[in-house]
Amino acid sequence: MTQTFLLILVIGIGLFYANKHGNKSKKDIAEYQQVGKKTEQNHYAEMRKMAFSVTAEQLGLNTIEKDKVYGIVSEMDMEGTTVTVVTFLTGDTSIYMSSGAIIIGAGQHESTKKVVTKFVENGQKYLDKATKTKKMDLPKSGMTNFNFLTENGSYIISQSLSGLESGKSEFSNLFAELNKVITEVRLKSEK
């Protein structure tokens, strides 16, 4: 009889505890899932806007000439997903995807910094073929935008991705250099 009483008491306490704290656990799980959803928001638009607003002074390039390219924000439409590759004369680089994927900090590697710096320096020779712009529109379907950042403002070249890939565009070399940057960032991010 004592054993039966203890068994019933243990079961009763267990049921009481489960009833009282079991709902709380479900509530905690629901709150955690909501927080998870909030923290998994896509920051693409925010990061893209920030990239376009970086100044030469913020990069420590205080004595740069007004018409010198200090950054290139390259954007490709890849079947509805936009890939934004941010590169600065300092060697800093990031890649943002409209799907939400972000790679930052790859420019801390010396080999990446060299490739990025060369890409931005070589971008200077395309500046006279670019159009000055105040709007930083996303590339249209199948297009690639090269946005050149200078202290005099931003300039853009927009070309079809297929033309750049085929080598028939006068900007195919710039696109090939961009692909070297992307490859270097990808290799460093896999380590």
C-alpha positions in Angstrom: 0.0 0.0 0.0 2.8 2.4 0.8 4.4 1.7 -2.5 1.1 2.3 -4.3 0.7 5.6 -2.5 4.3 6.7 -3.4 3.7 5.7 -7.0 0.5 7.7 -7.2 2.2 10.6 -5.4 5.2 10.6 -7.9 2.8 10.4 -10.9 0.7 13.2 -9.4 3.7 15.4 -8.9 5.0 14.6 -12.4 1.6 15.5 -13.9 1.4 18.7 -11.9 4.9 19.7 -12.9 4.3 18.8 -16.6 1.0 20.7 -16.6 2.4 23.8 -14.9 5.8 24.0 -16.7 5.0 22.1 -19.9 3.0 25.1 -21.4 5.8 27.4 -20.4 8.2 25.3 -22.4 5.9 25.5 -25.5 5.7 29.2 -25.0 9.5 29.5 -24.7 9.9 27.5 -27.9 7.4 29.8 -29.7 9.2 32.9 -28.5 12.5 31.4 -29.6 11.1 30.7 -33.0 9.8 34.2 -33.4 13.2 35.7 -32.3 14.9 33.3 -34.8 12.7 34.7 -37.6 13.5 38.2 -36.6 17.2 37.7 -36.6 17.1 35.8 -39.9 15.8 38.8 -41.7 17.4 39.7 -45.0 19.8 42.7 -44.6 20.6 42.9 -48.3 19.0 46.3 -49.0 20.6 47.8 -45.9 24.0 46.5 -46.7 23.8 47.6 -50.3 22.7 51.1 -49.4 25.7 51.3 -46.9 28.1 50.2 -49.7 27.0 53.0 -51.9 27.3 55.6 -49.2 31.0 54.8 -48.2 33.2 57.8 -48.8 36.9 57.9 -49.6 37.4 59.7 -46.3 35.8 56.9 -44.3 38.3 54.5 -46.0 41.2 56.7 -44.9 41.8 58.0 -48.5 41.8 61.6 -47.5 44.1 62.9 -50.2 42.5 61.1 -53.1 41.8 63.0 -56.3 38.2 63.9 -56.8 37.9 61.9 -60.1 39.8 58.9 -58.9 37.8 55.6 -58.5 38.0 54.5 -54.9 35.3 51.8 -55.1 33.4 49.7 -57.5 30.0 48.2 -56.6 29.4 45.5 -59.2 25.9 44.0 -59.5 24.7 41.1 -61.5 21.2 39.8 -62.1 21.4 36.1 -61.9 17.9 34.8 -62.8 16.1 36.9 -60.3 18.8 37.0 -57.6 21.1 40.0 -57.5 24.7 39.5 -56.5 26.4 42.6 -55.3 30.2 42.7 -55.1 31.6 45.6 -53.1 35.3 46.5 -53.7 37.4 49.4 -52.4 40.8 50.7 -53.3 41.9 49.7 -49.7 41.4 46.0 -50.6 38.2 45.8 -48.6 35.5 43.6 -50.2 32.1 42.0 -49.5 29.6 40.1 -51.4 25.9 40.4 -50.8 23.1 38.4 -52.4 19.5 39.5 -52.5 18.6 36.0 -51.2 20.2 37.1 -47.9 23.7 35.5 -48.1 26.5 37.8 -47.1 30.3 37.4 -47.2 32.2 40.1 -45.4 35.8 40.5 -44.3 37.6 38.7 -47.1 39.8 41.7 -47.7 41.7 41.0 -44.6 43.6 38.3 -46.5 46.6 39.7 -48.3 46.0 37.8 -51.5 42.4 39.0 -51.7 43.4 42.5 -51.0 45.9 42.5 -53.9 43.2 41.2 -56.4 40.6 43.7 -55.1 43.0 46.7 -55.2 44.1 45.8 -58.8 40.4 45.5 -59.9 39.5 48.9 -58.5 42.7 50.5 -59.9 41.9 49.1 -63.3 38.4 50.4 -63.1 39.8 53.9 -63.5 40.3 53.3 -67.2 36.6 52.7 -67.7 35.4 55.8 -65.9 35.3 57.9 -69.1 32.9 55.4 -70.6 30.5 55.5 -67.7 27.5 57.7 -67.1 27.2 59.9 -64.1 24.2 58.9 -61.9 22.5 59.7 -58.7 20.3 56.6 -58.8 21.6 53.3 -57.7 19.1 51.0 -59.4 19.4 47.3 -59.3 20.4 45.7 -62.6 17.6 44.8 -65.0 17.1 41.2 -65.9 20.2 39.6 -67.4 22.2 42.7 -66.9 25.4 43.6 -64.9 26.0 47.1 -63.5 29.4 48.4 -62.6 29.0 51.4 -60.3 32.2 53.5 -60.0 32.5 55.6 -56.8 34.5 58.8 -56.8 34.5 62.0 -54.8 32.8 63.7 -57.8 29.9 61.2 -57.6 28.9 57.8 -58.9 29.1 56.6 -62.4 27.6 53.5 -64.0 28.1 51.1 -66.9 25.4 48.6 -67.5 26.0 45.7 -69.9 24.3 42.4 -70.6 25.7 39.5 -68.7 25.7 37.3 -71.8 27.8 39.9 -73.7 30.3 40.2 -70.9 30.6 36.4 -70.6 31.1 36.0 -74.4 34.0 38.4 -74.4 32.4 40.5 -77.1 31.8 43.5 -74.8 34.4 46.2 -74.5 34.0 45.7 -70.7 34.6 41.9 -70.8 38.1 42.4 -69.3 36.5 44.3 -66.4 34.1 41.4 -65.9 36.9 38.9 -66.0 38.7 40.8 -63.3 35.5 40.9 -61.3 35.3 37.1 -61.5 38.9 36.9 -60.2 37.7 38.9 -57.1 34.7 36.6 -56.6 36.8 33.5 -56.9 39.4 34.8 -54.4 36.6 35.8 -51.9 35.0 32.4 -52.4 38.2 30.5 -51.8 39.0 32.5 -48.6 35.4 32.1 -47.3 35.6 28.3 -47.6 38.6 28.1 -45.2 
